[in-house]
Amino acid sequence: MRFSEVRLIIESHGYTHHQPRGGGSHHIFRKAGADLISVPVHDNQVKRIYLKDVVKKLSLTQEDDDE
């Protein structure tokens, strides 16, 4: 999934985005009273494993794929 889409979803839940420093790939999202969310981005894409972590931290539901 594209990072821009993931960013919109996370920010719509009240988190603020903090850019990585020094050329890092991990984008940090913070919200008062909640765990921070770290999202590694490579080639403007977020891997499925990290999307599952975002879904869990945001308490969203997810349909099971044939995994």
PDB file of N, CA, C and O in Angstrom:
ATOM      1  N   MET A   1       0.859  -1.171   0.000  1.00  0.00           N
ATOM      2  CA  MET A   1       0.000   0.000   0.000  1.00  0.00           C
ATOM      3  C   MET A   1       0.904   1.232   0.000  1.00  0.00           C
ATOM      4  O   MET A   1       1.976   1.231   0.606  1.00  0.00           O
ATOM      5  N   ARG A   2       0.461   2.268  -0.680  1.00  0.00           N
ATOM      6  CA  ARG A   2       1.260   3.499  -0.726  1.00  0.00           C
ATOM      7  C   ARG A   2       1.274   4.183   0.643  1.00  0.00           C
ATOM      8  O   ARG A   2       0.287   4.164   1.378  1.00  0.00           O
ATOM      9  N   PHE A   3       2.418   4.785   0.961  1.00  0.00           N
ATOM     10  CA  PHE A   3       2.571   5.460   2.251  1.00  0.00           C
ATOM     11  C   PHE A   3       1.567   6.595   2.407  1.00  0.00           C
ATOM     12  O   PHE A   3       1.062   6.817   3.508  1.00  0.00           O
ATOM     13  N   SER A   4       1.269   7.314   1.339  1.00  0.00           N
ATOM     14  CA  SER A   4       0.333   8.443   1.440  1.00  0.00           C
ATOM     15  C   SER A   4      -1.039   7.974   1.920  1.00  0.00           C
ATOM     16  O   SER A   4      -1.707   8.687   2.669  1.00  0.00           O
ATOM     17  N   GLU A   5      -1.467   6.781   1.497  1.00  0.00           N
ATOM     18  CA  GLU A   5      -2.746   6.235   1.929  1.00  0.00           C
ATOM     19  C   GLU A   5      -2.706   5.831   3.401  1.00  0.00           C
ATOM     20  O   GLU A   5      -3.642   6.095   4.155  1.00  0.00           O
ATOM     21  N   VAL A   6      -1.611   5.188   3.796  1.00  0.00           N
ATOM     22  CA  VAL A   6      -1.439   4.773   5.192  1.00  0.00           C
ATOM     23  C   VAL A   6      -1.409   6.004   6.095  1.00  0.00           C
ATOM     24  O   VAL A   6      -2.019   6.018   7.165  1.00  0.00           O
ATOM     25  N   ARG A   7      -0.699   7.025   5.654  1.00  0.00           N
ATOM     26  CA  ARG A   7      -0.600   8.264   6.435  1.00  0.00           C
ATOM     27  C   ARG A   7      -1.975   8.886   6.661  1.00  0.00           C
ATOM     28  O   ARG A   7      -2.282   9.312   7.775  1.00  0.00           O
ATOM     29  N   LEU A   8      -2.805   8.944   5.621  1.00  0.00           N
ATOM     30  CA  LEU A   8      -4.151   9.509   5.757  1.00  0.00           C
ATOM     31  C   LEU A   8      -4.994   8.728   6.767  1.00  0.00           C
ATOM     32  O   LEU A   8      -5.720   9.319   7.567  1.00  0.00           O
ATOM     33  N   ILE A   9      -4.894   7.417   6.726  1.00  0.00           N
ATOM     34  CA  ILE A   9      -5.657   6.575   7.651  1.00  0.00           C
ATOM     35  C   ILE A   9      -5.229   6.843   9.089  1.00  0.00           C
ATOM     36  O   ILE A   9      -6.071   7.035   9.967  1.00  0.00           O
ATOM     37  N   ILE A  10      -3.922   6.856   9.328  1.00  0.00           N
ATOM     38  CA  ILE A  10      -3.418   7.050  10.692  1.00  0.00           C
ATOM     39  C   ILE A  10      -3.759   8.454  11.191  1.00  0.00           C
ATOM     40  O   ILE A  10      -4.213   8.617  12.324  1.00  0.00           O
ATOM     41  N   GLU A  11      -3.544   9.458  10.357  1.00  0.00           N
ATOM     42  CA  GLU A  11      -3.834  10.835  10.768  1.00  0.00           C
ATOM     43  C   GLU A  11      -5.328  11.049  11.002  1.00  0.00           C
ATOM     44  O   GLU A  11      -5.702  11.897  11.812  1.00  0.00           O
ATOM     45  N   SER A  12      -6.181  10.308  10.319  1.00  0.00           N
ATOM     46  CA  SER A  12      -7.620  10.452  10.531  1.00  0.00           C
ATOM     47  C   SER A  12      -8.045   9.942  11.909  1.00  0.00           C
ATOM     48  O   SER A  12      -9.170  10.189  12.345  1.00  0.00           O
ATOM     49  N   HIS A  13      -7.148   9.231  12.592  1.00  0.00           N
ATOM     50  CA  HIS A  13      -7.403   8.751  13.947  1.00  0.00           C
ATOM     51  C   HIS A  13      -6.735   9.643  15.002  1.00  0.00           C
ATOM     52  O   HIS A  13      -6.591   9.241  16.157  1.00  0.00           O
ATOM     53  N   GLY A  14      -6.329  10.853  14.601  1.00  0.00           N
ATOM     54  CA  GLY A  14      -5.819  11.833  15.551  1.00  0.00           C
ATOM     55  C   GLY A  14      -4.316  11.820  15.782  1.00  0.00           C
ATOM     56  O   GLY A  14      -3.825  12.524  16.665  1.00  0.00           O
ATOM     57  N   TYR A  15      -3.582  11.041  15.015  1.00  0.00           N
ATOM     58  CA  TYR A  15      -2.124  10.977  15.164  1.00  0.00           C
ATOM     59  C   TYR A  15      -1.474  12.077  14.341  1.00  0.00           C
ATOM     60  O   TYR A  15      -2.024  12.509  13.328  1.00  0.00           O
ATOM     61  N   THR A  16      -0.306  12.530  14.774  1.00  0.00           N
ATOM     62  CA  THR A  16       0.477  13.496  14.007  1.00  0.00           C
ATOM     63  C   THR A  16       1.719  12.803  13.473  1.00  0.00           C
ATOM     64  O   THR A  16       2.286  11.927  14.125  1.00  0.00           O
ATOM     65  N   HIS A  17       2.133  13.204  12.281  1.00  0.00           N
ATOM     66  CA  HIS A  17       3.253  12.588  11.576  1.00  0.00           C
ATOM     67  C   HIS A  17       4.544  13.319  11.889  1.00  0.00           C
ATOM     68  O   HIS A  17       4.586  14.549  11.920  1.00  0.00           O
ATOM     69  N   HIS A  18       5.602  12.544  12.124  1.00  0.00           N
ATOM     70  CA  HIS A  18       6.937  13.098  12.343  1.00  0.00           C
ATOM     71  C   HIS A  18       7.889  12.441  11.349  1.00  0.00           C
ATOM     72  O   HIS A  18       8.026  11.218  11.315  1.00  0.00           O
ATOM     73  N   GLN A  19       8.547  13.276  10.541  1.00  0.00           N
ATOM     74  CA  GLN A  19       9.460  12.794   9.518  1.00  0.00           C
ATOM     75  C   GLN A  19      10.659  12.078  10.128  1.00  0.00           C
ATOM     76  O   GLN A  19      11.087  12.422  11.230  1.00  0.00           O
ATOM     77  N   PRO A  20      11.206  11.087   9.427  1.00  0.00           N
ATOM     78  CA  PRO A  20      12.437  10.458   9.910  1.00  0.00           C
ATOM     79  C   PRO A  20      13.598  11.443   9.804  1.00  0.00           C
ATOM     80  O   PRO A  20      13.635  12.291   8.912  1.00  0.00           O
ATOM     81  N   ARG A  21      14.532  11.314  10.722  1.00  0.00           N
ATOM     82  CA  ARG A  21      15.694  12.200  10.727  1.00  0.00           C
ATOM     83  C   ARG A  21      16.907  11.468  10.162  1.00  0.00           C
ATOM     84  O   ARG A  21      17.036  10.251  10.296  1.00  0.00           O
ATOM     85  N   GLY A  22      17.772  12.215   9.544  1.00  0.00           N
ATOM     86  CA  GLY A  22      19.031  11.651   9.071  1.00  0.00           C
ATOM     87  C   GLY A  22      18.882  10.587   8.005  1.00  0.00           C
ATOM     88  O   GLY A  22      19.704   9.675   7.920  1.00  0.00           O
ATOM     89  N   GLY A  23      17.839  10.690   7.187  1.00  0.00           N
ATOM     90  CA  GLY A  23      17.682   9.755   6.082  1.00  0.00           C
ATOM     91  C   GLY A  23      17.085   8.414   6.460  1.00  0.00           C
ATOM     92  O   GLY A  23      17.146   7.471   5.672  1.00  0.00           O
ATOM     93  N   GLY A  24      16.508   8.307   7.650  1.00  0.00           N
ATOM     94  CA  GLY A  24      15.896   7.050   8.068  1.00  0.00           C
ATOM     95  C   GLY A  24      14.613   6.754   7.308  1.00  0.00           C
ATOM     96  O   GLY A  24      14.048   7.633   6.657  1.00  0.00           O
ATOM     97  N   SER A  25      14.160   5.515   7.397  1.00  0.00           N
ATOM     98  CA  SER A  25      12.968   5.110   6.663  1.00  0.00           C
ATOM     99  C   SER A  25      11.736   4.962   7.549  1.00  0.00           C
ATOM    100  O   SER A  25      10.639   4.722   7.044  1.00  0.00           O
ATOM    101  N   HIS A  26      11.904   5.103   8.869  1.00  0.00           N
ATOM    102  CA  HIS A  26      10.782   4.903   9.788  1.00  0.00           C
ATOM    103  C   HIS A  26      10.077   6.223  10.087  1.00  0.00           C
ATOM    104  O   HIS A  26      10.648   7.133  10.688  1.00  0.00           O
ATOM    105  N   HIS A  27       8.824   6.302   9.651  1.00  0.00           N
ATOM    106  CA  HIS A  27       7.999   7.470   9.924  1.00  0.00           C
ATOM    107  C   HIS A  27       7.263   7.208  11.234  1.00  0.00           C
ATOM    108  O   HIS A  27       6.721   6.122  11.440  1.00  0.00           O
ATOM    109  N   ILE A  28       7.245   8.201  12.114  1.00  0.00           N
ATOM    110  CA  ILE A  28       6.654   8.056  13.441  1.00  0.00           C
ATOM    111  C   ILE A  28       5.358   8.858  13.517  1.00  0.00           C
ATOM    112  O   ILE A  28       5.282   9.997  13.056  1.00  0.00           O
ATOM    113  N   PHE A  29       4.345   8.236  14.109  1.00  0.00           N
ATOM    114  CA  PHE A  29       3.061   8.899  14.338  1.00  0.00           C
ATOM    115  C   PHE A  29       2.805   8.888  15.835  1.00  0.00           C
ATOM    116  O   PHE A  29       2.936   7.855  16.491  1.00  0.00           O
ATOM    117  N   ARG A  30       2.435  10.060  16.373  1.00  0.00           N
ATOM    118  CA  ARG A  30       2.203  10.190  17.810  1.00  0.00           C
ATOM    119  C   ARG A  30       0.814  10.753  18.088  1.00  0.00           C
ATOM    120  O   ARG A  30       0.260  11.540  17.322  1.00  0.00           O
ATOM    121  N   LYS A  31       0.275  10.300  19.242  1.00  0.00           N
ATOM    122  CA  LYS A  31      -1.013  10.800  19.717  1.00  0.00           C
ATOM    123  C   LYS A  31      -0.967  10.744  21.240  1.00  0.00           C
ATOM    124  O   LYS A  31      -0.527   9.746  21.812  1.00  0.00           O
ATOM    125  N   ALA A  32      -1.419  11.808  21.898  1.00  0.00           N
ATOM    126  CA  ALA A  32      -1.411  11.857  23.357  1.00  0.00           C
ATOM    127  C   ALA A  32      -2.209  10.692  23.927  1.00  0.00           C
ATOM    128  O   ALA A  32      -3.338  10.442  23.506  1.00  0.00           O
ATOM    129  N   GLY A  33      -1.622   9.978  24.886  1.00  0.00           N
ATOM    130  CA  GLY A  33      -2.296   8.886  25.559  1.00  0.00           C
ATOM    131  C   GLY A  33      -2.360   7.585  24.773  1.00  0.00           C
ATOM    132  O   GLY A  33      -3.034   6.646  25.194  1.00  0.00           O
ATOM    133  N   ALA A  34      -1.669   7.514  23.638  1.00  0.00           N
ATOM    134  CA  ALA A  34      -1.686   6.296  22.817  1.00  0.00           C
ATOM    135  C   ALA A  34      -0.257   5.875  22.488  1.00  0.00           C
ATOM    136  O   ALA A  34       0.672   6.682  22.525  1.00  0.00           O
ATOM    137  N   ASP A  35      -0.106   4.600  22.167  1.00  0.00           N
ATOM    138  CA  ASP A  35       1.209   4.106  21.736  1.00  0.00           C
ATOM    139  C   ASP A  35       1.593   4.786  20.435  1.00  0.00           C
ATOM    140  O   ASP A  35       0.736   5.092  19.607  1.00  0.00           O
ATOM    141  N   LEU A  36       2.894   5.021  20.260  1.00  0.00           N
ATOM    142  CA  LEU A  36       3.333   5.584  18.993  1.00  0.00           C
ATOM    143  C   LEU A  36       3.282   4.492  17.932  1.00  0.00           C
ATOM    144  O   LEU A  36       3.335   3.301  18.239  1.00  0.00           O
ATOM    145  N   ILE A  37       3.181   4.914  16.705  1.00  0.00           N
ATOM    146  CA  ILE A  37       3.155   3.992  15.577  1.00  0.00           C
ATOM    147  C   ILE A  37       4.352   4.326  14.695  1.00  0.00           C
ATOM    148  O   ILE A  37       4.515   5.465  14.257  1.00  0.00           O
ATOM    149  N   SER A  38       5.186   3.323  14.441  1.00  0.00           N
ATOM    150  CA  SER A  38       6.343   3.472  13.580  1.00  0.00           C
ATOM    151  C   SER A  38       6.082   2.703  12.290  1.00  0.00           C
ATOM    152  O   SER A  38       5.765   1.514  12.320  1.00  0.00           O
ATOM    153  N   VAL A  39       6.219   3.389  11.157  1.00  0.00           N
ATOM    154  CA  VAL A  39       5.937   2.767   9.867  1.00  0.00           C
ATOM    155  C   VAL A  39       7.168   2.881   8.970  1.00  0.00           C
ATOM    156  O   VAL A  39       7.517   3.980   8.538  1.00  0.00           O
ATOM    157  N   PRO A  40       7.831   1.753   8.685  1.00  0.00           N
ATOM    158  CA  PRO A  40       8.953   1.785   7.741  1.00  0.00           C
ATOM    159  C   PRO A  40       8.431   1.917   6.311  1.00  0.00           C
ATOM    160  O   PRO A  40       7.475   1.248   5.920  1.00  0.00           O
ATOM    161  N   VAL A  41       9.075   2.788   5.543  1.00  0.00           N
ATOM    162  CA  VAL A  41       8.651   3.039   4.168  1.00  0.00           C
ATOM    163  C   VAL A  41       9.845   2.838   3.239  1.00  0.00           C
ATOM    164  O   VAL A  41      10.921   3.391   3.463  1.00  0.00           O
ATOM    165  N   HIS A  42       9.640   2.042   2.199  1.00  0.00           N
ATOM    166  CA  HIS A  42      10.675   1.813   1.188  1.00  0.00           C
ATOM    167  C   HIS A  42      10.027   1.940  -0.182  1.00  0.00           C
ATOM    168  O   HIS A  42       9.013   1.299  -0.459  1.00  0.00           O
ATOM    169  N   ASP A  43      10.613   2.766  -1.034  1.00  0.00           N
ATOM    170  CA  ASP A  43      10.065   3.043  -2.367  1.00  0.00           C
ATOM    171  C   ASP A  43       8.615   3.507  -2.293  1.00  0.00           C
ATOM    172  O   ASP A  43       7.796   3.137  -3.134  1.00  0.00           O
ATOM    173  N   ASN A  44       8.303   4.316  -1.286  1.00  0.00           N
ATOM    174  CA  ASN A  44       6.973   4.891  -1.054  1.00  0.00           C
ATOM    175  C   ASN A  44       5.895   3.828  -0.802  1.00  0.00           C
ATOM    176  O   ASN A  44       4.708   4.098  -0.987  1.00  0.00           O
ATOM    177  N   GLN A  45       6.297   2.631  -0.385  1.00  0.00           N
ATOM    178  CA  GLN A  45       5.375   1.533  -0.121  1.00  0.00           C
ATOM    179  C   GLN A  45       5.526   1.063   1.324  1.00  0.00           C
ATOM    180  O   GLN A  45       6.600   1.162   1.918  1.00  0.00           O
ATOM    181  N   VAL A  46       4.421   0.547   1.879  1.00  0.00           N
ATOM    182  CA  VAL A  46       4.412  -0.023   3.222  1.00  0.00           C
ATOM    183  C   VAL A  46       4.060  -1.501   3.074  1.00  0.00           C
ATOM    184  O   VAL A  46       3.045  -1.843   2.468  1.00  0.00           O
ATOM    185  N   LYS A  47       4.896  -2.373   3.625  1.00  0.00           N
ATOM    186  CA  LYS A  47       4.666  -3.810   3.506  1.00  0.00           C
ATOM    187  C   LYS A  47       3.458  -4.247   4.330  1.00  0.00           C
ATOM    188  O   LYS A  47       3.088  -3.612   5.318  1.00  0.00           O
ATOM    189  N   ARG A  48       2.859  -5.347   3.891  1.00  0.00           N
ATOM    190  CA  ARG A  48       1.652  -5.888   4.524  1.00  0.00           C
ATOM    191  C   ARG A  48       1.845  -6.149   6.017  1.00  0.00           C
ATOM    192  O   ARG A  48       0.933  -5.879   6.800  1.00  0.00           O
ATOM    193  N   ILE A  49       2.982  -6.656   6.427  1.00  0.00           N
ATOM    194  CA  ILE A  49       3.233  -6.962   7.846  1.00  0.00           C
ATOM    195  C   ILE A  49       3.099  -5.706   8.701  1.00  0.00           C
ATOM    196  O   ILE A  49       2.602  -5.772   9.826  1.00  0.00           O
ATOM    197  N   TYR A  50       3.541  -4.558   8.173  1.00  0.00           N
ATOM    198  CA  TYR A  50       3.449  -3.303   8.918  1.00  0.00           C
ATOM    199  C   TYR A  50       2.024  -2.751   8.889  1.00  0.00           C
ATOM    200  O   TYR A  50       1.592  -2.093   9.835  1.00  0.00           O
ATOM    201  N   LEU A  51       1.298  -3.018   7.812  1.00  0.00           N
ATOM    202  CA  LEU A  51      -0.106  -2.619   7.752  1.00  0.00           C
ATOM    203  C   LEU A  51      -0.912  -3.357   8.817  1.00  0.00           C
ATOM    204  O   LEU A  51      -1.797  -2.776   9.444  1.00  0.00           O
ATOM    205  N   LYS A  52      -0.606  -4.629   9.019  1.00  0.00           N
ATOM    206  CA  LYS A  52      -1.301  -5.409  10.047  1.00  0.00           C
ATOM    207  C   LYS A  52      -1.055  -4.813  11.426  1.00  0.00           C
ATOM    208  O   LYS A  52      -1.958  -4.793  12.263  1.00  0.00           O
ATOM    209  N   ASP A  53       0.161  -4.327  11.670  1.00  0.00           N
ATOM    210  CA  ASP A  53       0.486  -3.690  12.944  1.00  0.00           C
ATOM    211  C   ASP A  53      -0.308  -2.399  13.118  1.00  0.00           C
ATOM    212  O   ASP A  53      -0.799  -2.115  14.211  1.00  0.00           O
ATOM    213  N   VAL A  54      -0.435  -1.618  12.049  1.00  0.00           N
ATOM    214  CA  VAL A  54      -1.216  -0.376  12.100  1.00  0.00           C
ATOM    215  C   VAL A  54      -2.673  -0.693  12.406  1.00  0.00           C
ATOM    216  O   VAL A  54      -3.291  -0.030  13.239  1.00  0.00           O
ATOM    217  N   VAL A  55      -3.226  -1.697  11.741  1.00  0.00           N
ATOM    218  CA  VAL A  55      -4.621  -2.098  11.963  1.00  0.00           C
ATOM    219  C   VAL A  55      -4.821  -2.473  13.424  1.00  0.00           C
ATOM    220  O   VAL A  55      -5.809  -2.074  14.041  1.00  0.00           O
ATOM    221  N   LYS A  56      -3.896  -3.231  13.972  1.00  0.00           N
ATOM    222  CA  LYS A  56      -3.979  -3.661  15.375  1.00  0.00           C
ATOM    223  C   LYS A  56      -3.918  -2.469  16.322  1.00  0.00           C
ATOM    224  O   LYS A  56      -4.723  -2.368  17.247  1.00  0.00           O
ATOM    225  N   LYS A  57      -2.963  -1.563  16.093  1.00  0.00           N
ATOM    226  CA  LYS A  57      -2.798  -0.415  16.985  1.00  0.00           C
ATOM    227  C   LYS A  57      -3.956   0.573  16.902  1.00  0.00           C
ATOM    228  O   LYS A  57      -4.247   1.267  17.876  1.00  0.00           O
ATOM    229  N   LEU A  58      -4.611   0.642  15.763  1.00  0.00           N
ATOM    230  CA  LEU A  58      -5.750   1.541  15.613  1.00  0.00           C
ATOM    231  C   LEU A  58      -7.062   0.854  15.973  1.00  0.00           C
ATOM    232  O   LEU A  58      -8.127   1.468  15.904  1.00  0.00           O
ATOM    233  N   SER A  59      -6.987  -0.407  16.353  1.00  0.00           N
ATOM    234  CA  SER A  59      -8.167  -1.211  16.710  1.00  0.00           C
ATOM    235  C   SER A  59      -9.186  -1.251  15.572  1.00  0.00           C
ATOM    236  O   SER A  59     -10.392  -1.151  15.799  1.00  0.00           O
ATOM    237  N   LEU A  60      -8.691  -1.398  14.358  1.00  0.00           N
ATOM    238  CA  LEU A  60      -9.544  -1.534  13.192  1.00  0.00           C
ATOM    239  C   LEU A  60      -9.799  -3.019  12.947  1.00  0.00           C
ATOM    240  O   LEU A  60      -9.033  -3.862  13.414  1.00  0.00           O
ATOM    241  N   THR A  61     -10.840  -3.340  12.237  1.00  0.00           N
ATOM    242  CA  THR A  61     -11.084  -4.728  11.888  1.00  0.00           C
ATOM    243  C   THR A  61     -10.494  -5.018  10.528  1.00  0.00           C
ATOM    244  O   THR A  61     -10.346  -4.126   9.692  1.00  0.00           O
ATOM    245  N   GLN A  62     -10.163  -6.260  10.322  1.00  0.00           N
ATOM    246  CA  GLN A  62      -9.541  -6.656   9.069  1.00  0.00           C
ATOM    247  C   GLN A  62     -10.102  -8.008   8.650  1.00  0.00           C
ATOM    248  O   GLN A  62     -10.186  -8.941   9.450  1.00  0.00           O
ATOM    249  N   GLU A  63     -10.487  -8.093   7.375  1.00  0.00           N
ATOM    250  CA  GLU A  63     -10.959  -9.372   6.867  1.00  0.00           C
ATOM    251  C   GLU A  63      -9.755 -10.265   6.624  1.00  0.00           C
ATOM    252  O   GLU A  63      -8.712  -9.797   6.167  1.00  0.00           O
ATOM    253  N   ASP A  64      -9.895 -11.545   6.926  1.00  0.00           N
ATOM    254  CA  ASP A  64      -8.806 -12.492   6.718  1.00  0.00           C
ATOM    255  C   ASP A  64      -8.659 -12.815   5.246  1.00  0.00           C
ATOM    256  O   ASP A  64      -9.636 -13.089   4.550  1.00  0.00           O
ATOM    257  N   ASP A  65      -7.410 -12.778   4.783  1.00  0.00           N
ATOM    258  CA  ASP A  65      -7.104 -13.246   3.434  1.00  0.00           C
ATOM    259  C   ASP A  65      -6.903 -14.748   3.513  1.00  0.00           C
ATOM    260  O   ASP A  65      -6.884 -15.316   4.605  1.00  0.00           O
ATOM    261  N   ASP A  66      -6.756 -15.380   2.397  1.00  0.00           N
ATOM    262  CA  ASP A  66      -6.437 -16.819   2.402  1.00  0.00           C
ATOM    263  C   ASP A  66      -4.953 -16.980   2.680  1.00  0.00           C
ATOM    264  O   ASP A  66      -4.185 -17.327   1.784  1.00  0.00           O
ATOM    265  N   GLU A  67      -4.552 -16.732   3.900  1.00  0.00           N
ATOM    266  CA  GLU A  67      -3.129 -16.788   4.273  1.00  0.00           C
ATOM    267  C   GLU A  67      -2.768 -18.164   4.763  1.00  0.00           C
ATOM    268  O   GLU A  67      -1.616 -18.409   5.123  1.00  0.00           O
TER     269      GLU A  67
END
